[in-house]
Amino acid sequence: MARAVFRCYAELNDFLSPGRRQRDIELEHAPEAPLRHLIETLGIPRTEVELILVNGVSVGLDRRLAEGDRVSLYPLFEALDVSPELRLRTHPLRDPRFLADAHLGKLARYLRLLGFDARFENDCGDQTLVQVARAEHRILLTRDRALLMRRELTHGCYIRAGSPWNQLEGLIRRLDLGRLLRPFTRCMRCNGVLASVDKGAVVGQLPSRVRDAFDLFWRCEGCAQVYWRGSHYQRLQRRVAELRALTPCRASLYKLSL
């Protein structure tokens, strides 16, 4: 057996027991064990790790450790330029598409409100979730840590406890999504794309109070749900403006020990 020292930074500490947070962790391991295995031994999904330094040198998940190696683990760096280093995902998803698991339906609806392609699956198994995420190049959103540890999953994000709106704010900060918002362009019900439509084409679907008060309408190309800028529109616009103004959560927090 060999020994290595690990140090986790920022929110990666959330996955550790209280006694291991914000401090060096000595880990005994088999020399042939790859880093991906040792990271998950600590309880950290590898999809949460973006940069690994071993003795100050950036390495990948298949690296084997020697006696006395020091390992630094950093979380997703979407908000920080680490291009000189070895990122574990060579091409971050800059037009992100999401897949939310069964417990995150409201978060998926809020992402659709902001214009993101957010698929929601309520009744499929873990293996199907992973397969869909890979096949459709989606970021899997889940509160299931073990699901994120599946080897075949390439992009995933652990969603912390809180209200769906707070979860949305945290995701926008973490992945630096503020500049990518395209609000009111997707159907919150089915995730389809909205297109403007003549009032005459949808007048039969409108309540009389809406038919008399509004002239601009949008219809989902998927489920045909009709939308208009009702009394809640101004409130939603203010909330979207607040989300656009969110600053990335880590650009000013990290100083890499190179």
ZAZAMAR-711686 format. One record per residue (C-alpha): y, x, z; residue number from 0; chain. Coordinates in steps of 0.25 Angstrom, whole numbers. Layout:
+-------+-------+-------+-----+-------+
|     v |     u |     w |  nr | kette |
+-------+-------+-------+-----+-------+
|     Y |     X |     Z | NUM |     A |
...
+-------+-------+-------+-----+-------+
//
This chain:
+-------+-------+-------+-----+-------+
|     v |     u |     w |  nr | kette |
+-------+-------+-------+-----+-------+
|     0 |     0 |     0 |   0 |     A |
|    14 |     4 |    -2 |   1 |     A |
|    28 |     0 |     4 |   2 |     A |
|    41 |    -4 |    -3 |   3 |     A |
|    54 |    -9 |     3 |   4 |     A |
|    60 |   -22 |    -3 |   5 |     A |
|    74 |   -27 |    -2 |   6 |     A |
|    78 |   -40 |    -7 |   7 |     A |
|    93 |   -44 |   -10 |   8 |     A |
|   101 |   -57 |   -10 |   9 |     A |
|    93 |   -70 |   -11 |  10 |     A |
|    80 |   -63 |   -13 |  11 |     A |
|    80 |   -62 |     2 |  12 |     A |
|    79 |   -77 |     3 |  13 |     A |
|    64 |   -76 |    -1 |  14 |     A |
|    61 |   -66 |    11 |  15 |     A |
|    58 |   -69 |    25 |  16 |     A |
|    70 |   -68 |    34 |  17 |     A |
|    65 |   -55 |    40 |  18 |     A |
|    65 |   -48 |    26 |  19 |     A |
|    78 |   -52 |    21 |  20 |     A |
|    89 |   -42 |    18 |  21 |     A |
|    81 |   -30 |    22 |  22 |     A |
|    71 |   -20 |    17 |  23 |     A |
|    57 |   -26 |    16 |  24 |     A |
|    45 |   -16 |    16 |  25 |     A |
|    33 |   -21 |     8 |  26 |     A |
|    19 |   -15 |     8 |  27 |     A |
|    13 |   -17 |    -6 |  28 |     A |
|     2 |   -13 |   -15 |  29 |     A |
|     7 |    -2 |   -25 |  30 |     A |
|     2 |    -9 |   -37 |  31 |     A |
|    10 |   -22 |   -33 |  32 |     A |
|    21 |   -25 |   -43 |  33 |     A |
|    35 |   -28 |   -38 |  34 |     A |
|    34 |   -43 |   -42 |  35 |     A |
|    22 |   -45 |   -32 |  36 |     A |
|    30 |   -38 |   -21 |  37 |     A |
|    42 |   -46 |   -23 |  38 |     A |
|    35 |   -59 |   -22 |  39 |     A |
|    27 |   -54 |   -10 |  40 |     A |
|    41 |   -54 |    -3 |  41 |     A |
|    42 |   -69 |    -7 |  42 |     A |
|    52 |   -67 |   -18 |  43 |     A |
|    50 |   -73 |   -32 |  44 |     A |
|    51 |   -62 |   -43 |  45 |     A |
|    60 |   -72 |   -51 |  46 |     A |
|    70 |   -70 |   -40 |  47 |     A |
|    71 |   -55 |   -42 |  48 |     A |
|    80 |   -50 |   -53 |  49 |     A |
|    81 |   -35 |   -50 |  50 |     A |
|    71 |   -25 |   -42 |  51 |     A |
|    75 |   -11 |   -38 |  52 |     A |
|    65 |    -2 |   -34 |  53 |     A |
|    71 |    11 |   -28 |  54 |     A |
|    84 |     7 |   -35 |  55 |     A |
|    77 |     6 |   -49 |  56 |     A |
|    76 |    -8 |   -56 |  57 |     A |
|    61 |   -12 |   -58 |  58 |     A |
|    53 |   -24 |   -63 |  59 |     A |
|    43 |   -33 |   -56 |  60 |     A |
|    31 |   -25 |   -60 |  61 |     A |
|    35 |   -12 |   -53 |  62 |     A |
|    26 |    -6 |   -43 |  63 |     A |
|    32 |     0 |   -30 |  64 |     A |
|    29 |    13 |   -24 |  65 |     A |
|    29 |    17 |    -9 |  66 |     A |
|    43 |    16 |    -3 |  67 |     A |
|    50 |     9 |   -15 |  68 |     A |
|    62 |     1 |   -12 |  69 |     A |
|    64 |   -12 |   -19 |  70 |     A |
|    76 |   -21 |   -21 |  71 |     A |
|    75 |   -35 |   -26 |  72 |     A |
|    87 |   -42 |   -31 |  73 |     A |
|    88 |   -57 |   -36 |  74 |     A |
|    92 |   -63 |   -49 |  75 |     A |
|   104 |   -56 |   -55 |  76 |     A |
|   109 |   -66 |   -65 |  77 |     A |
|   123 |   -64 |   -59 |  78 |     A |
|   123 |   -49 |   -59 |  79 |     A |
|   122 |   -39 |   -70 |  80 |     A |
|   110 |   -30 |   -67 |  81 |     A |
|   107 |   -27 |   -82 |  82 |     A |
|   106 |   -12 |   -79 |  83 |     A |
|    94 |   -15 |   -70 |  84 |     A |
|    80 |   -21 |   -73 |  85 |     A |
|    81 |   -36 |   -71 |  86 |     A |
|    67 |   -43 |   -70 |  87 |     A |
|    71 |   -53 |   -81 |  88 |     A |
|    77 |   -46 |   -93 |  89 |     A |
|    84 |   -58 |   -98 |  90 |     A |
|    90 |   -68 |   -88 |  91 |     A |
|    91 |   -82 |   -92 |  92 |     A |
|   105 |   -84 |   -96 |  93 |     A |
|   103 |   -98 |  -102 |  94 |     A |
|    95 |  -102 |   -90 |  95 |     A |
|    85 |  -114 |   -90 |  96 |     A |
|    79 |  -119 |   -78 |  97 |     A |
|    66 |  -125 |   -73 |  98 |     A |
|    67 |  -132 |   -59 |  99 |     A |
|    55 |  -135 |   -51 | 100 |     A |
|    51 |  -148 |   -44 | 101 |     A |
|    61 |  -146 |   -32 | 102 |     A |
|    73 |  -143 |   -40 | 103 |     A |
|    76 |  -155 |   -48 | 104 |     A |
|    90 |  -157 |   -44 | 105 |     A |
|    93 |  -143 |   -47 | 106 |     A |
|    88 |  -144 |   -61 | 107 |     A |
|    97 |  -157 |   -63 | 108 |     A |
|   109 |  -149 |   -58 | 109 |     A |
|   106 |  -137 |   -68 | 110 |     A |
|   105 |  -147 |   -79 | 111 |     A |
|   119 |  -153 |   -75 | 112 |     A |
|   124 |  -139 |   -77 | 113 |     A |
|   118 |  -138 |   -91 | 114 |     A |
|   106 |  -129 |   -88 | 115 |     A |
|    92 |  -132 |   -94 | 116 |     A |
|    85 |  -136 |   -81 | 117 |     A |
|    71 |  -141 |   -82 | 118 |     A |
|    65 |  -148 |   -70 | 119 |     A |
|    50 |  -150 |   -67 | 120 |     A |
|    46 |  -159 |   -56 | 121 |     A |
|    31 |  -160 |   -57 | 122 |     A |
|    25 |  -147 |   -64 | 123 |     A |
|    17 |  -136 |   -57 | 124 |     A |
|    22 |  -122 |   -54 | 125 |     A |
|    15 |  -116 |   -66 | 126 |     A |
|    21 |  -126 |   -75 | 127 |     A |
|    35 |  -122 |   -70 | 128 |     A |
|    33 |  -108 |   -73 | 129 |     A |
|    27 |  -110 |   -87 | 130 |     A |
|    39 |  -119 |   -90 | 131 |     A |
|    49 |  -109 |   -85 | 132 |     A |
|    43 |   -98 |   -93 | 133 |     A |
|    41 |  -106 |  -106 | 134 |     A |
|    55 |  -112 |  -105 | 135 |     A |
|    62 |   -99 |  -100 | 136 |     A |
|    67 |  -107 |   -87 | 137 |     A |
|    71 |  -102 |   -74 | 138 |     A |
|    62 |  -109 |   -64 | 139 |     A |
|    70 |  -114 |   -52 | 140 |     A |
|    61 |  -117 |   -39 | 141 |     A |
|    61 |  -116 |   -24 | 142 |     A |
|    46 |  -112 |   -25 | 143 |     A |
|    46 |   -97 |   -23 | 144 |     A |
|    31 |   -95 |   -27 | 145 |     A |
|    34 |  -102 |   -40 | 146 |     A |
|    44 |   -91 |   -43 | 147 |     A |
|    34 |   -80 |   -40 | 148 |     A |
|    25 |   -84 |   -52 | 149 |     A |
|    23 |   -72 |   -61 | 150 |     A |
|    25 |   -79 |   -74 | 151 |     A |
|    39 |   -85 |   -70 | 152 |     A |
|    50 |   -77 |   -76 | 153 |     A |
|    63 |   -84 |   -71 | 154 |     A |
|    64 |   -92 |   -58 | 155 |     A |
|    74 |   -95 |   -47 | 156 |     A |
|    71 |   -99 |   -33 | 157 |     A |
|    80 |  -110 |   -29 | 158 |     A |
|    85 |  -110 |   -14 | 159 |     A |
|    85 |  -122 |    -5 | 160 |     A |
|    98 |  -131 |    -5 | 161 |     A |
|   103 |  -143 |   -12 | 162 |     A |
|   101 |  -143 |   -27 | 163 |     A |
|   116 |  -141 |   -30 | 164 |     A |
|   116 |  -128 |   -21 | 165 |     A |
|   104 |  -124 |   -28 | 166 |     A |
|   111 |  -125 |   -41 | 167 |     A |
|   123 |  -117 |   -36 | 168 |     A |
|   113 |  -106 |   -31 | 169 |     A |
|   106 |  -106 |   -45 | 170 |     A |
|   120 |  -105 |   -52 | 171 |     A |
|   124 |   -93 |   -43 | 172 |     A |
|   111 |   -86 |   -44 | 173 |     A |
|   109 |   -87 |   -59 | 174 |     A |
|   124 |   -86 |   -62 | 175 |     A |
|   124 |   -99 |   -70 | 176 |     A |
|   138 |  -103 |   -68 | 177 |     A |
|   143 |   -99 |   -82 | 178 |     A |
|   131 |  -106 |   -89 | 179 |     A |
|   134 |  -120 |   -84 | 180 |     A |
|   134 |  -131 |   -95 | 181 |     A |
|   136 |  -143 |   -86 | 182 |     A |
|   133 |  -158 |   -91 | 183 |     A |
|   125 |  -153 |  -103 | 184 |     A |
|   111 |  -157 |   -98 | 185 |     A |
|   104 |  -169 |   -94 | 186 |     A |
|   102 |  -169 |   -79 | 187 |     A |
|    90 |  -178 |   -80 | 188 |     A |
|    81 |  -171 |   -91 | 189 |     A |
|    88 |  -158 |   -94 | 190 |     A |
|    91 |  -162 |  -108 | 191 |     A |
|   104 |  -158 |  -115 | 192 |     A |
|   116 |  -167 |  -116 | 193 |     A |
|   123 |  -171 |  -129 | 194 |     A |
|   136 |  -179 |  -131 | 195 |     A |
|   133 |  -193 |  -136 | 196 |     A |
|   141 |  -204 |  -141 | 197 |     A |
|   144 |  -216 |  -132 | 198 |     A |
|   139 |  -226 |  -142 | 199 |     A |
|   125 |  -219 |  -142 | 200 |     A |
|   123 |  -221 |  -127 | 201 |     A |
|   131 |  -233 |  -123 | 202 |     A |
|   119 |  -241 |  -121 | 203 |     A |
|   114 |  -231 |  -110 | 204 |     A |
|   128 |  -232 |  -102 | 205 |     A |
|   131 |  -240 |   -90 | 206 |     A |
|   143 |  -249 |   -93 | 207 |     A |
|   152 |  -242 |   -84 | 208 |     A |
|   149 |  -229 |   -91 | 209 |     A |
|   150 |  -235 |  -105 | 210 |     A |
|   164 |  -240 |  -102 | 211 |     A |
|   169 |  -227 |   -95 | 212 |     A |
|   164 |  -215 |  -103 | 213 |     A |
|   164 |  -211 |  -117 | 214 |     A |
|   157 |  -197 |  -117 | 215 |     A |
|   142 |  -196 |  -115 | 216 |     A |
|   131 |  -186 |  -116 | 217 |     A |
|   116 |  -189 |  -118 | 218 |     A |
|   104 |  -181 |  -114 | 219 |     A |
|    96 |  -176 |  -127 | 220 |     A |
|    83 |  -177 |  -118 | 221 |     A |
|    83 |  -190 |  -110 | 222 |     A |
|    95 |  -197 |  -116 | 223 |     A |
|   102 |  -198 |  -103 | 224 |     A |
|   117 |  -201 |  -105 | 225 |     A |
|   128 |  -193 |   -97 | 226 |     A |
|   143 |  -196 |   -95 | 227 |     A |
|   154 |  -190 |   -87 | 228 |     A |
|   154 |  -199 |   -75 | 229 |     A |
|   161 |  -199 |   -62 | 230 |     A |
|   152 |  -187 |   -57 | 231 |     A |
|   156 |  -178 |   -69 | 232 |     A |
|   168 |  -173 |   -62 | 233 |     A |
|   161 |  -170 |   -50 | 234 |     A |
|   150 |  -163 |   -57 | 235 |     A |
|   160 |  -155 |   -65 | 236 |     A |
|   166 |  -149 |   -52 | 237 |     A |
|   152 |  -145 |   -47 | 238 |     A |
|   149 |  -138 |   -60 | 239 |     A |
|   162 |  -131 |   -59 | 240 |     A |
|   158 |  -126 |   -45 | 241 |     A |
|   145 |  -121 |   -51 | 242 |     A |
|   152 |  -114 |   -62 | 243 |     A |
|   160 |  -106 |   -52 | 244 |     A |
|   148 |  -101 |   -44 | 245 |     A |
|   148 |   -86 |   -43 | 246 |     A |
|   135 |   -79 |   -45 | 247 |     A |
|   129 |   -76 |   -32 | 248 |     A |
|   126 |   -61 |   -33 | 249 |     A |
|   134 |   -53 |   -42 | 250 |     A |
|   143 |   -48 |   -30 | 251 |     A |
|   131 |   -47 |   -20 | 252 |     A |
|   122 |   -36 |   -26 | 253 |     A |
|   123 |   -22 |   -26 | 254 |     A |
|   111 |   -15 |   -32 | 255 |     A |
|   105 |    -3 |   -25 | 256 |     A |
|   103 |     6 |   -37 | 257 |     A |
+-------+-------+-------+-----+-------+
//
